[in-house]
Each structure stands twice: as C-alpha cells, then as structure tokens.
Amino acid sequence: MRAINLTGFGEPEVMEWSAAPDPEPGHGEVLIEVAASGVNRADLLQRRGYYPPPPGASEILGLECSGVIAAVGAGVDDWTVGDRVCALLSGGGYAEKVVVPAGQVLPVPEGLDLVAAAGLPEVAATVWSNLVMTAGLRAGQLVLLHGGGSGIGTHAIQVAVALGARVAVTAGSGEKLERCRELGASVLINYREHDFVDLVCAEKGLGGAGADIILDNMGAAYLSRNVQALAPDGQLIVIGMQGGVAAELNLGALLAKRGTIRAIGLRGRPATGPSSKAEIVADMRKRLWPLLADGTVVPVVHAELPITEAAAAHRMLDETGTVGKVVLRVREN
C-alpha cells in the first residue's frame, strides 16, 4: 500500500506519499480500506518529533479515519466485509489501509458521506469522554470551551447544547465567534480583546458565577485564569498544552472553589477494559450517534484535501484560521 511516511522530523515537507507494508488484521481486529483521514494537532506534534505513538501502534500519522472494512480477524463478530465505518486509531490513518481493534470502530452515521465521517472519531471521543463520561455534563450548566473554532470546539458546542448546557467559547476572530454562535454558543469571547475570566464570571451557572466545566487546550498559559473562571465545585479538564506544560498552581484559589483539575489524554488509553477506547466508543455509539443520525450534531469540515497534499493540510491547521476539521481524502467514496 501507500502511506504518508516521515523522512525525518520537522516541517511538513518531511511527509512523503510512498510505499509501506500492508497491514494484516490480528485477533479482534479489522482491516479498513481508508477513504479519508482527519488531521489533528497531535499529527503536527508527531511530525515534529514531539509526540511518539504508544508502544505497538503504527508509526504512520493519523488518529482517525473512515472507509470500508476489507477483512476481519479471528474473534470479530460485529463487523463484516463491506461495512462503511469510521474508527478511532492510535496511528496509521494517513494510509490506504489500516488495522484497528474492532471495539474502536463505529458505523458511519446515517446521511453522512465517508469524507465527513473521517473527522468524527477523534473529536467525538475526546468531547464525549471528557464532558459527558468524566465531568458528568448536565442541563443548565455553563461550559467554557477554549478554541471554540477548532474541530473539538465546534463539536463540543453542539454536544453541550444538545444536552441542555449553556456554552461560552474563546476564539481569536469575529468570524470564528460568529460560527460558534451559529452552532449554539451563547457567550462569545475574543481572547485578543477581552479577559475570559471577567466575562465567564459575569454569567450565572449552577452554583453561582463562573463555568461549571472548562475544557482547556492551552495548559500552562491558562491555568491560573481557568481556576479563577471556575464556578464553585467546578471542573477544569486539560486536554492540550498549546500554551506550555509547566505553571504555578494557587492551591488556595482552587480550594476556595472546591475545584477539580483533571489532565486527560485519549491516545494512550488501553484498547479494552475500564476507561478504555472501546468503552468510550460503545457509549458514544449508544448515546451520541443518534444525535448525529438525526442531525442534532453535525460534522464541521473546514477543508478536504487529497492525501498527496498532506503538507498543505498541516500548514492550514497550523495557521489557526480553520473552523472545524481538515480532512485528507485517500480515495473517492
């Protein structure tokens, strides 16, 4: 098969569309002929040498894909050859074929094409596992989403609104904030012009002023202000470190809020068992996939590019002008 191989670590030019070994499904795995693969910031970090795959995972970039099942391994009863699917991966999505544990595979939601579906698994699993399964998001709460125009942000807005929450977002442009408003966000904060702490604390969530849940992609740079923006008994969930990895934490401020801070990754979770990818995928299929099937939640795709233009896709995502996902087409539907 062909895949995006790295000739080294560095700028997008190190990615090369060239031959790679054909994967074979093992016990409990399926082989997918890839139609498209979503681009994630983790891919950019891996390309630069900062985010190696977990032990045993493919060295090829790509944490999500869509396609058609081409073969099933022993012990797989839920999927058959020809099924149209999308999948959460630990790696390998930037390729014509990928092997994935059967528990990380989902049917393409009714009414969606394969390209749009390619950008769903990673953002959906990140949002659902953190906001719903971990933080216990419920109606009436105020959720603050940093990076509201990102793939995760545009998906999280819709999920939170569908579950009855109010949504505050930060973004760096009026155009991004307008798109967030169209998706259902009600508190729109341009972080270049306003301090999100003041605006979020002016809102009334359950238990008082501030955000009941904050989903943060910035890490160190926002830590102290995120604690300030929490409502009493609020939860700060850190899923990214775009603003650095080390910061000083005022425990007194956190104690006064009775707050909780969690730092949660997705890629390194086990395939099966408690807190596993299979557990997340099963819960999404049961409770989130109906919202996609009826159009309550829709994929937001900024651009679709052929896999041979992976370098351009990485540059596009790195320029922070995107709203939603960038998707790479590997083959036509």
Stockholm file with secondary structure:
# STOCKHOLM 1.0

chainA/1-333         MRAINLTGFGEPEVMEWSAAPDPEPGHGEVLIEVAASGVNRADLLQRRGYYPPPPGASEILGLECSGVIAAVGAGVDDWTVGDRVCALLSGGGYAEKVVVPAGQVLPVPEGLDLVAAAGLPEVAATVWSNLVMTAGLRAGQLVLLHGGGSGIGTHAIQVAVALGARVAVTAGSGEKLERCRELGASVLINYREHDFVDLVCAEKGLGGAGADIILDNMGAAYLSRNVQALAPDGQLIVIGMQGGVAAELNLGALLAKRGTIRAIGLRGRPATGPSSKAEIVADMRKRLWPLLADGTVVPVVHAELPITEAAAAHRMLDETGTVGKVVLRVREN
#=GR chainA/1-333 SS CEEEEESSSSSGGGEEEEECCCCCCCTTEEEEEEEEEEECHHHHHHHTTSSCCCTTSCSSCCSEEEEEEEEECTTCCSCCTTCEEEEECSSCCSBSEEEEEGGGEEECCTTCCHHHHHTSHHHHHHHIIIIIIITCCCTTCEEEEESTTSHHHHHHHHHHHHTTCEEEEEESSHHHHHHHHHHTCCEEEETTTSCHHHHHHTSEETTEESEEEEEESCGGGGHHHHHHHEEEEEEEEECCCTTCSCCCCCHHHHHHHTCEEEECCSTTSCSSSTTCHHHHHHHHHHHTHHHHHTTSSCCCEEEEEEGGGHHHHHHHHHTTCCCSEEEEESSCC
#=GC SS_cons         CEEEEESSSSSGGGEEEEECCCCCCCTTEEEEEEEEEEECHHHHHHHTTSSCCCTTSCSSCCSEEEEEEEEECTTCCSCCTTCEEEEECSSCCSBSEEEEEGGGEEECCTTCCHHHHHTSHHHHHHHIIIIIIITCCCTTCEEEEESTTSHHHHHHHHHHHHTTCEEEEEESSHHHHHHHHHHTCCEEEETTTSCHHHHHHTSEETTEESEEEEEESCGGGGHHHHHHHEEEEEEEEECCCTTCSCCCCCHHHHHHHTCEEEECCSTTSCSSSTTCHHHHHHHHHHHTHHHHHTTSSCCCEEEEEEGGGHHHHHHHHHTTCCCSEEEEESSCC
//
